[in-house]
């Protein structure tokens, strides 16, 4: 989704949180519920790395799209850091549990494990402050979602957290 969105802008980069997580080639800790030792630290590193790369490209005049699963207080921390460097838009995709299951089961490698389920993700979303644009993309194609985001950018604007 993030790549599609960035490709519709005139000068943009896409930073994928999953790609940053793959930087860890030994000692990676997979997020589960509850988080195993080291998981939250690696999540923090992942978000910090995304912001660092974002800052470099934004200062060079690029728009930056970061795509990642970011919930609860992590959203506030990330947005505060990003706002220090200028204009920020935040979009939370909020599909139904059924849509999440359908999409992830269609992915190569399958869906979720026993502890990190679509229900757990929806619970984390429910504990996340509603900042920016929250979009139910359940019945949309990826291209339709990107179009709606671009048409709703003003609602996605974040000026303070």
C-alpha positions as CSV (number, residue, x, y, z in Angstrom):
1,X,0.0,0.0,0.0
2,X,2.8,2.5,1.0
3,X,4.6,1.8,-2.3
4,X,1.5,2.4,-4.3
5,X,0.8,5.7,-2.4
6,X,4.4,6.9,-2.9
7,X,4.3,6.1,-6.6
8,X,1.3,8.4,-7.0
9,X,3.3,11.4,-5.7
10,X,5.6,13.6,-7.8
11,X,8.8,13.0,-5.7
12,X,8.5,10.4,-2.9
13,X,10.1,7.5,-1.2
14,X,8.5,4.5,0.6
15,X,10.0,3.2,3.8
16,X,8.6,-0.3,4.7
17,X,8.8,-1.2,8.4
18,X,9.0,-4.9,7.5
19,X,12.1,-4.2,5.3
20,X,13.8,-2.4,8.2
21,X,13.0,-5.3,10.5
22,X,14.8,-7.6,8.0
23,X,18.0,-5.6,8.7
24,X,18.4,-7.7,11.8
25,X,20.0,-10.9,10.4
26,X,20.9,-12.5,13.7
27,X,19.0,-12.2,16.9
28,X,15.8,-11.0,15.5
29,X,12.8,-11.2,17.9
30,X,9.4,-11.7,16.5
31,X,6.6,-9.7,18.0
32,X,4.0,-11.8,19.9
33,X,1.5,-11.2,22.7
34,X,2.8,-10.8,25.2
35,X,6.0,-9.4,23.7
36,X,9.0,-11.6,24.3
37,X,12.2,-10.1,25.7
38,X,13.8,-7.8,23.2
39,X,10.7,-7.4,21.0
40,X,9.7,-3.9,22.1
41,X,13.4,-2.8,21.9
42,X,13.6,-4.0,18.3
43,X,10.2,-2.3,17.5
44,X,11.6,0.9,18.9
45,X,14.8,0.5,16.8
46,X,12.6,-0.2,13.7
47,X,10.6,3.0,14.2
48,X,13.7,5.1,15.0
49,X,15.4,3.8,11.8
50,X,12.3,4.6,9.7
51,X,12.3,8.2,11.1
52,X,16.0,8.7,10.5
53,X,15.7,7.6,6.9
54,X,12.6,9.7,6.6
55,X,14.4,12.8,7.9
56,X,17.2,12.4,5.3
57,X,14.8,12.2,2.4
58,X,12.4,14.9,3.6
59,X,15.3,17.3,4.0
60,X,16.2,16.6,0.4
61,X,12.7,17.6,-0.7
62,X,11.0,14.2,-1.0
63,X,7.7,13.2,0.4
64,X,8.0,10.1,2.6
65,X,5.5,7.3,3.1
66,X,6.3,5.1,6.0
67,X,4.2,1.9,6.2
68,X,4.2,-0.1,9.3
69,X,1.9,-1.5,12.1
70,X,2.1,1.3,14.6
71,X,-0.3,1.3,17.6
72,X,-1.0,2.8,21.0
73,X,1.6,5.1,22.5
74,X,4.0,4.2,19.6
75,X,1.9,6.4,17.3
76,X,2.3,9.4,19.6
77,X,6.1,8.9,20.0
78,X,6.6,8.5,16.2
79,X,4.4,11.5,15.3
80,X,6.1,13.8,17.9
81,X,9.5,13.0,16.4
82,X,8.3,13.4,12.8
83,X,6.6,16.7,13.5
84,X,9.9,18.2,14.6
85,X,10.9,17.9,11.0
86,X,7.8,19.4,9.3
87,X,4.4,18.5,7.9
88,X,3.1,15.1,8.8
89,X,0.1,13.1,7.6
90,X,-1.1,10.0,9.5
91,X,-3.4,7.3,8.1
92,X,-4.6,4.3,10.0
93,X,-6.2,1.7,7.8
94,X,-9.0,0.3,9.9
95,X,-10.5,-2.7,8.0
96,X,-12.8,-5.3,9.6
97,X,-11.4,-8.4,11.2
98,X,-12.8,-10.4,8.3
99,X,-11.0,-8.2,5.7
100,X,-7.7,-8.5,7.7
101,X,-8.0,-12.3,7.8
102,X,-8.8,-12.5,4.1
103,X,-5.8,-10.2,3.1
104,X,-3.3,-11.9,5.3
105,X,-4.3,-15.4,4.4
106,X,-3.8,-14.5,0.7
107,X,-0.2,-13.3,1.4
108,X,2.7,-15.6,0.7
109,X,3.5,-17.3,3.9
110,X,0.0,-17.1,5.3
111,X,-1.6,-15.1,8.0
112,X,-1.1,-14.7,11.8
113,X,0.0,-17.0,14.5
114,X,-1.9,-18.0,17.6
115,X,-1.0,-14.9,19.7
116,X,-0.9,-12.1,17.1
117,X,-4.3,-12.4,15.5
118,X,-6.5,-9.9,13.7
119,X,-8.5,-9.6,16.9
120,X,-5.4,-8.6,18.8
121,X,-4.6,-6.0,16.2
122,X,-8.1,-4.6,16.3
123,X,-7.8,-4.4,20.2
124,X,-4.5,-2.5,19.8
125,X,-6.2,-0.1,17.4
126,X,-9.0,0.4,19.8
127,X,-6.4,1.6,22.4
128,X,-4.8,3.9,19.8
129,X,-5.6,7.6,19.9
130,X,-7.6,8.7,16.9
131,X,-5.2,11.1,15.2
132,X,-5.2,11.9,11.5
133,X,-7.3,9.9,9.0
134,X,-8.8,6.5,10.0
135,X,-10.0,4.7,7.0
136,X,-12.1,1.5,6.7
137,X,-10.6,0.0,3.7
138,X,-12.4,-3.3,4.0
139,X,-14.3,-3.2,0.7
140,X,-11.6,-1.2,-1.3
141,X,-8.9,-2.4,-3.6
142,X,-5.4,-1.1,-2.8
143,X,-5.7,1.4,-5.6
144,X,-9.1,2.6,-4.3
145,X,-7.6,3.1,-0.8
146,X,-4.7,5.1,-2.2
147,X,-7.1,7.3,-4.2
148,X,-9.2,7.9,-1.1
149,X,-6.1,8.8,1.0
150,X,-4.9,11.3,-1.6
151,X,-8.4,12.9,-1.7
152,X,-8.5,13.0,2.1
153,X,-5.0,14.4,2.9
154,X,-6.3,17.4,4.8
155,X,-8.1,15.1,7.2
156,X,-4.8,13.1,7.6
157,X,-2.8,16.2,8.5
158,X,-1.3,16.2,12.1
159,X,-0.2,19.4,13.6
160,X,0.1,18.5,17.2
161,X,0.0,15.4,19.5
